[in-house]
Amino acid sequence: MQIAFAIGLLGVYIGWRGIIAKMTGFYDMAGAFKYLLFGIVSGMIFAVASDEMILQFAVIESKLNIIYAFIVSLIIGASESALVMFLLGRPKIVSLRASTPYGWTLGLGMGAMITSVLIVRLFDPILPRSDFSGFDIISVLIALSIAVIACLGNALISTYQGVGILTSTRFKTFYVSTLCRGILILGLIFVLWQPLIIIFFSTVIFYYWPTAQTKWLPLGMTPAASQAFRRTIRQDGKIRIAANNRVRGERVENTQELLDIDSDE
């Protein structure tokens, strides 16, 4: 269980380093971290609900009922989307235009918790009808894939809801995010039996990753901060080119060589 939760938190680290860490100074990092904790607390509740109402009841204790499982996953997804819309749509958050970065960290926390619960099930060697259960190299690789997909998937969906709040399309994003969360929950559960589902979710995340970096998250900046951020990105590229093309001098191995040179002069 400790390893399962460690892998779940690894997805948070990847999602944080992937985007948020690059924008330090342009967002309220303390607030983003607070919403990460909100996501962890609320995510555990939804993760337990998914485990009890879908994985155990519909998959383990009875025959697979795909219709029931999909309806329940939509209900859980709607609950998550409603909570995200409430947290990100508060007047104070909207006035700071922090709905998108806070949505990203909130989604990371929620994804980490469902990841941890699913990995605990995956590491159980008596998981019914699964050829990949137990603790070995294959199951650890599947667990790492689940961590990345769950954390980044939930972060993208929550950030999309933040965009809807800032652009006054809350209800549209609510319905879309509910459907996406339902598919994500159901898909992550089925990964325990069919790991190839990972390819589908990886493709979707890879497709929307640039959009989140270039459009969704910068939407949460004020115009001045957005301009400064773009300028910083441009300067970073120029600095890297200059560092790679600079004329390098001869390396001095130790300070004794410097003393010898000075004494000769």
C-alpha positions in Angstrom: 0.0 0.0 0.0 2.9 2.4 0.7 4.4 1.7 -2.7 1.0 2.2 -4.3 0.5 5.6 -2.7 4.1 6.6 -3.5 3.5 5.8 -7.2 0.2 7.8 -7.0 2.1 10.9 -5.7 4.7 10.4 -8.4 2.0 11.4 -10.9 1.5 14.7 -8.9 5.3 15.4 -9.2 5.3 14.8 -13.0 2.2 17.0 -13.5 3.7 19.8 -11.2 7.1 19.8 -12.8 5.6 19.5 -16.3 3.7 22.8 -16.2 3.2 24.6 -12.9 6.9 24.7 -12.0 7.7 26.5 -15.2 5.3 29.3 -14.3 6.6 30.0 -10.8 6.3 33.7 -10.1 3.3 34.2 -12.4 0.8 32.3 -10.2 0.1 32.1 -6.5 2.0 29.0 -5.7 0.7 28.8 -2.1 -2.8 28.9 -3.4 -2.0 26.2 -6.0 -0.6 24.0 -3.3 -3.6 24.5 -1.1 -5.9 23.3 -4.0 -3.6 20.3 -4.4 -4.5 19.4 -0.8 -8.2 19.9 -1.6 -7.8 17.6 -4.5 -6.1 14.9 -2.3 -8.8 15.0 0.3 -11.8 15.1 -2.0 -10.1 12.7 -4.4 -9.9 10.0 -1.8 -13.7 10.2 -1.3 -14.4 9.8 -5.0 -11.7 7.1 -5.3 -13.4 5.0 -2.5 -16.7 5.6 -4.2 -15.4 4.3 -7.5 -13.8 1.3 -5.8 -16.9 0.4 -3.8 -19.6 1.1 -6.4 -17.9 0.1 -9.6 -14.9 -2.1 -9.1 -16.1 -4.3 -6.3 -19.8 -4.4 -7.0 -19.9 -4.4 -10.8 -16.7 -6.2 -11.6 -15.6 -8.4 -8.7 -18.7 -9.5 -6.8 -20.9 -10.0 -9.9 -20.8 -10.3 -13.6 -19.7 -7.2 -15.5 -22.6 -4.9 -16.1 -21.2 -2.2 -18.4 -24.4 -0.1 -18.4 -24.6 0.0 -14.6 -20.8 0.8 -14.4 -21.1 3.6 -16.9 -24.1 5.2 -15.2 -22.3 5.1 -11.8 -19.1 6.5 -13.3 -21.1 9.4 -14.8 -22.7 10.1 -11.4 -19.3 10.1 -9.7 -17.9 12.3 -12.6 -20.8 14.7 -12.2 -20.1 15.0 -8.5 -16.4 15.7 -9.1 -17.3 18.3 -11.8 -19.8 20.0 -9.5 -17.2 20.2 -6.7 -14.5 21.5 -9.1 -16.9 24.1 -10.5 -17.8 25.2 -6.9 -14.2 25.5 -5.8 -12.8 27.2 -8.9 -15.9 29.4 -9.4 -15.7 31.3 -6.1 -15.6 35.1 -6.6 -12.2 35.4 -5.0 -10.7 32.9 -7.3 -12.3 34.3 -10.4 -11.2 37.8 -9.5 -7.6 36.5 -9.3 -8.1 34.6 -12.6 -6.6 31.6 -10.8 -9.3 29.1 -11.9 -7.0 27.4 -14.5 -3.8 26.9 -12.4 -5.8 26.0 -9.3 -7.8 23.6 -11.5 -4.6 21.9 -12.6 -3.3 21.2 -9.1 -6.8 20.3 -7.9 -7.0 17.7 -10.7 -3.5 16.4 -9.8 -4.6 15.7 -6.3 -7.8 14.0 -7.3 -6.0 11.8 -9.8 -3.3 10.8 -7.3 -5.9 9.3 -5.0 -7.8 7.2 -7.5 -4.4 6.1 -8.8 -3.4 4.9 -5.3 -6.6 2.9 -4.8 -6.4 1.2 -8.2 -2.8 0.3 -7.7 -3.6 -1.3 -4.4 -6.1 -3.5 -6.2 -3.6 -4.1 -9.0 -0.9 -5.3 -6.6 -3.4 -7.8 -5.0 -2.4 -11.2 -6.5 -6.0 -12.6 -6.1 -7.7 -9.9 -8.3 -10.3 -12.0 -10.2 -9.8 -12.7 -13.9 -6.8 -10.4 -14.2 -3.5 -11.7 -15.7 -1.6 -8.7 -14.6 -2.3 -8.6 -10.8 0.4 -9.1 -8.2 3.6 -7.3 -7.5 6.2 -7.7 -10.4 7.8 -5.6 -13.0 4.8 -5.7 -15.4 2.4 -4.6 -12.7 4.7 -1.8 -11.6 4.9 -0.5 -15.2 1.1 -0.6 -15.4 0.9 1.3 -12.1 3.2 4.0 -13.3 1.1 4.4 -16.5 -2.1 4.6 -14.4 -0.4 7.3 -12.3 0.5 9.5 -15.2 -2.9 9.0 -17.0 -5.0 9.6 -13.9 -3.2 12.7 -12.7 -2.7 14.4 -16.0 -6.2 13.4 -17.2 -7.9 14.8 -14.1 -5.7 17.9 -14.3 -6.6 18.6 -17.9 -10.3 18.2 -17.2 -10.2 20.4 -14.2 -8.2 23.1 -16.0 -10.8 22.9 -18.9 -13.5 23.6 -16.3 -11.4 26.6 -15.1 -11.3 27.9 -18.7 -15.1 27.6 -18.8 -15.4 29.6 -15.6 -13.2 32.4 -17.0 -15.0 32.4 -20.3 -18.5 32.2 -18.9 -19.2 28.7 -20.4 -19.6 26.9 -17.1 -22.5 24.7 -17.9 -21.0 23.6 -21.2 -17.7 22.6 -19.6 -19.6 21.0 -16.8 -21.4 18.6 -19.1 -18.3 17.9 -21.2 -16.1 17.3 -18.1 -18.7 15.0 -16.6 -18.7 12.8 -19.6 -14.9 12.9 -19.8 -14.5 12.0 -16.1 -17.0 9.1 -16.4 -15.0 7.7 -19.3 -11.7 8.2 -17.5 -12.9 6.5 -14.3 -14.3 3.5 -16.2 -11.3 3.3 -18.4 -8.8 3.4 -15.5 -10.7 0.6 -13.8 -10.6 -1.6 -16.9 -6.9 -1.0 -17.3 -6.5 -3.5 -14.4 -7.7 -6.2 -16.9 -6.8 -4.6 -20.3 -3.6 -2.5 -20.1 -3.8 -1.6 -23.8 -6.5 0.9 -22.9 -3.5 3.0 -21.7 -2.7 3.7 -25.4 -6.0 5.5 -26.0 -5.7 7.7 -22.9 -2.1 8.5 -23.6 -3.0 9.7 -27.1 -5.7 12.0 -25.8 -3.5 13.5 -23.1 -0.6 13.9 -25.6 -3.0 15.8 -27.9 -4.3 18.2 -25.3 -1.1 18.8 -23.5 0.2 21.6 -25.7 -3.3 23.3 -25.6 -3.1 23.3 -21.8 0.4 24.8 -21.8 -0.1 27.5 -24.4 -3.8 28.4 -24.1 -5.6 27.1 -21.0 -3.1 27.9 -18.2 -1.9 31.3 -19.5 -5.6 32.3 -19.6 -5.4 32.5 -15.8 -2.8 35.2 -15.9 -3.4 38.9 -15.9 -2.5 40.7 -19.2 0.7 42.1 -17.7 1.7 38.7 -16.3 0.9 37.0 -19.5 3.1 39.4 -21.4 6.0 39.0 -18.9 5.7 35.2 -19.1 5.9 35.2 -22.9 8.9 37.6 -22.8 10.6 35.3 -20.3 10.0 32.2 -22.5 11.5 34.1 -25.5 14.5 35.2 -23.5 15.0 31.7 -22.2 15.4 30.4 -25.7 17.9 33.1 -26.6 19.9 32.4 -23.5 20.0 28.7 -24.2 21.2 29.4 -27.8 23.9 31.9 -26.5 25.1 29.4 -23.9 25.4 26.6 -26.5 27.3 28.8 -29.0 29.6 30.7 -26.6 33.3 30.4 -27.0 34.7 28.2 -24.3 38.1 28.9 -22.7 40.6 26.4 -21.5 39.7 24.6 -18.3 41.9 25.2 -15.3 42.1 21.9 -13.3 43.0 23.4 -9.9 43.9 26.6 -8.1 47.6 25.6 -7.9 47.8 26.3 -11.7 46.5 29.8 -11.1 49.1 30.5 -8.4 51.8 29.2 -10.7 50.6 31.5 -13.5 50.6 34.5 -11.2 54.1 33.8 -9.9 55.4 33.6 -13.4 53.9 36.9 -14.3 
